[in-house]
Amino acid sequence: MLNSPLHIVILESSKIIFEGLYSILYQSDIHCRVYRVENIDELSDMLKTENINIIIANPMHFVNRDKEIKKIKKEFPSLSIVGIDFGIMQKAVTETNAAFTLYDTPEHIIHLISRMDSRNKSLSKNNDDNDNLTKREIEVLTCIVNGKLNKEIAEELNISIHTVVRHRKNITTKTGIRSQSGLTIYAISKKIVEIEDIEI
C-alpha cells in the first residue's frame, strides 16, 4: 500500500515561481499533492480544510503578519515552513524551519523537502506521545497555559463552556496534571508551546 501523499502548499503570488516549484516536486520521487495560495488569509482557510504537511512560502507574505504566523505555528506544531530566500528578507526567512534560494538545484530543494517531511513525522510521533491529546484538547491546553478562563477559551475556540470543562477534564485525566503551572511545564516539555509564546 502506498504511503499517503505529502500535502504541500506553495504560498507565492508569482505564477512562474509556483509553476517551477510545482514541476520540480512532481518530477521528483516525492509522492505529493501540491496546492497554491496567494496570501496568508487563503493559507489560513486552506489549513482548516486540508491536512497540510509543508508550506513553501515567499517570506514577503510574512511581513507585518507575525501574529498570524505564530498562530499557525502554534495550531499546527508539526507543520514545516520552508522559505524561499530572495536574499532581501532575512528576518522573515528566520520565521521558517528551512530555506532555499531560487538558484539552488532541484535536487537540493527535494532533499530539503524530504528532510522537512522526516522532521514532521518525528514531531507527529512526539505529538502522538502527548498522552493522546486530541487537536482540540491541545488548543484548550494552550489557552490554559496562557492563563485564559473557561469563558475566554470558549469564546476564542467558538465552543461552549460545557465543552471546555469536558476538555479540561480529559486533559487532566490523560496527563495526570491538575495545576496550571504543571500543565505549563508539560506543554513546554512536549513542545506544544514555546516559552516565548506564552502570554504573561
C-alpha positions as CSV (number, residue, x, y, z in Angstrom):
1,M,0.0,0.0,0.0
2,L,1.3,3.5,-0.9
3,N,2.1,6.0,1.8
4,S,-0.4,8.8,1.9
5,P,0.8,11.7,-0.2
6,L,2.7,14.7,1.3
7,H,0.4,17.7,1.2
8,I,2.4,20.8,0.2
9,V,1.1,24.3,-0.2
10,I,3.0,26.9,-2.0
11,L,2.4,30.5,-0.8
12,E,3.6,32.5,-3.8
13,S,1.9,35.1,-5.9
14,S,4.3,34.6,-8.9
15,K,2.8,32.0,-11.3
16,I,6.3,31.4,-12.8
17,I,7.9,30.6,-9.4
18,F,4.9,28.4,-8.5
19,E,5.0,26.5,-11.8
20,G,8.7,25.9,-11.4
21,L,8.4,24.5,-7.9
22,Y,5.3,22.5,-8.9
23,S,7.3,21.0,-11.8
24,I,10.3,20.2,-9.5
25,L,8.0,18.5,-7.0
26,Y,6.1,16.4,-9.4
27,Q,9.2,15.2,-11.3
28,S,10.7,14.1,-8.1
29,D,10.3,10.8,-6.2
30,I,8.2,12.5,-3.6
31,H,4.6,11.3,-3.6
32,C,2.8,14.6,-3.1
33,R,-0.2,16.8,-3.7
34,V,0.6,20.5,-4.3
35,Y,-1.7,23.4,-3.7
36,R,-1.3,27.1,-4.3
37,V,-2.4,30.1,-2.2
38,E,-1.6,33.7,-2.8
39,N,-1.8,35.2,0.7
40,I,-1.9,34.4,4.4
41,D,-5.7,34.6,4.6
42,E,-6.0,31.9,1.8
43,L,-3.4,29.9,3.6
44,S,-5.3,30.1,6.9
45,D,-8.5,28.9,5.2
46,M,-6.8,26.0,3.5
47,L,-5.2,24.8,6.8
48,K,-8.7,24.5,8.2
49,T,-9.9,22.2,5.4
50,E,-6.7,20.3,4.2
51,N,-4.2,18.3,6.2
52,I,-1.1,20.3,5.0
53,N,2.4,19.0,5.9
54,I,4.7,21.6,4.4
55,I,4.3,25.2,3.4
56,I,6.8,26.6,0.9
57,A,6.5,30.4,1.2
58,N,7.7,33.6,-0.2
59,P,8.7,35.4,3.1
60,M,7.4,38.7,1.7
61,H,3.9,37.3,2.7
62,F,5.1,37.2,6.3
63,V,5.9,40.9,6.6
64,N,3.8,42.5,9.3
65,R,1.9,39.2,9.8
66,D,3.9,37.9,12.8
67,K,0.7,37.3,14.9
68,E,-0.8,35.1,12.1
69,I,2.4,33.1,11.6
70,K,2.8,32.5,15.3
71,K,-0.9,31.3,15.5
72,I,-0.3,28.9,12.6
73,K,2.8,27.5,14.2
74,K,1.0,27.1,17.5
75,E,-2.0,25.4,16.0
76,F,0.0,23.1,13.7
77,P,3.2,22.3,15.6
78,S,4.2,19.5,13.2
79,L,3.8,21.7,10.1
80,S,7.1,22.8,8.4
81,I,7.5,26.2,6.8
82,V,10.2,26.3,4.1
83,G,11.1,29.8,2.9
84,I,12.2,30.9,-0.5
85,D,15.2,33.1,0.3
86,F,15.4,36.0,-2.1
87,G,18.3,37.4,-0.2
88,I,16.4,40.5,0.9
89,M,14.1,39.4,3.7
90,Q,16.4,37.9,6.3
91,K,14.1,38.4,9.3
92,A,11.1,36.8,7.5
93,V,13.3,33.9,6.5
94,T,14.1,33.3,10.2
95,E,10.3,32.6,10.7
96,T,10.8,29.4,8.7
97,N,12.1,26.0,9.6
98,A,14.4,26.0,6.5
99,A,15.0,28.0,3.3
100,F,16.3,27.6,-0.2
101,T,17.1,30.1,-2.9
102,L,15.9,30.2,-6.5
103,Y,19.4,29.4,-7.6
104,D,19.5,26.1,-5.7
105,T,19.4,22.9,-7.7
106,P,16.2,20.9,-7.9
107,E,18.0,18.1,-6.0
108,H,18.8,20.4,-3.1
109,I,15.2,21.6,-2.9
110,I,13.9,18.0,-3.0
111,H,16.4,17.0,-0.3
112,L,15.2,19.9,1.8
113,I,11.5,18.9,1.4
114,S,12.3,15.3,2.3
115,R,14.2,16.5,5.4
116,M,11.2,18.5,6.4
117,D,8.9,15.5,5.9
118,S,11.1,13.4,8.2
119,R,11.0,16.3,10.8
120,N,7.2,16.4,10.5
121,K,6.9,12.6,11.0
122,S,9.2,12.8,14.0
123,L,7.1,15.7,15.5
124,S,3.9,13.9,14.8
125,K,5.2,10.9,16.6
126,N,6.1,13.1,19.6
127,N,2.6,14.6,19.4
128,D,1.1,11.2,19.3
129,D,3.1,10.6,22.5
130,N,1.4,13.6,24.1
131,D,-0.8,11.2,26.1
132,N,-3.1,11.0,23.1
133,L,-4.4,14.6,23.5
134,T,-6.8,15.5,20.6
135,K,-6.1,18.6,18.5
136,R,-8.9,20.4,20.3
137,E,-7.5,19.4,23.7
138,I,-4.1,20.7,22.7
139,E,-5.8,24.0,21.7
140,V,-7.6,24.2,25.1
141,L,-4.3,23.3,26.9
142,T,-2.6,26.2,25.0
143,C,-5.3,28.6,26.3
144,I,-5.0,27.2,29.8
145,V,-1.2,27.7,29.7
146,N,-1.8,31.3,28.6
147,G,-4.0,31.9,31.7
148,K,-7.3,32.1,30.0
149,L,-10.5,31.4,31.9
150,N,-13.1,28.8,30.7
151,K,-15.3,31.6,29.3
152,E,-12.4,33.2,27.3
153,I,-11.4,29.7,26.0
154,A,-15.0,29.1,24.9
155,E,-15.1,32.4,23.1
156,E,-11.7,32.0,21.4
157,L,-12.4,28.5,20.2
158,N,-16.0,29.1,19.5
159,I,-17.2,26.2,21.7
160,S,-19.5,26.1,24.8
161,I,-18.2,26.4,28.3
162,H,-19.5,22.9,29.0
163,T,-17.3,21.6,26.2
164,V,-14.3,23.5,27.6
165,V,-14.9,21.9,31.0
166,R,-15.1,18.4,29.4
167,H,-11.8,19.0,27.5
168,R,-10.1,20.2,30.7
169,K,-11.2,17.0,32.5
170,N,-9.9,14.9,29.6
171,I,-6.5,16.8,29.7
172,T,-6.3,16.2,33.5
173,T,-7.2,12.5,33.1
174,K,-4.7,11.9,30.3
175,T,-1.8,13.8,31.7
176,G,-2.4,13.3,35.5
177,I,-1.7,17.0,36.0
178,R,-4.2,19.4,37.6
179,S,-2.3,22.7,38.2
180,Q,-1.8,25.4,35.6
181,S,1.9,25.5,36.4
182,G,2.2,21.7,36.0
183,L,0.3,21.9,32.7
184,T,2.6,24.7,31.5
185,I,5.7,22.6,32.3
186,Y,4.0,19.7,30.5
187,A,3.1,21.8,27.4
188,I,6.7,23.2,27.1
189,S,8.3,19.8,27.6
190,K,6.1,18.2,24.9
191,K,6.8,21.2,22.6
192,I,3.1,22.1,22.5
193,V,4.1,25.7,23.3
194,E,7.3,27.6,23.2
195,I,8.3,29.6,26.3
196,E,8.5,32.8,24.3
197,D,4.9,32.3,23.0
198,I,3.4,32.2,26.5
199,E,1.3,35.3,27.1
200,I,2.1,36.7,30.5
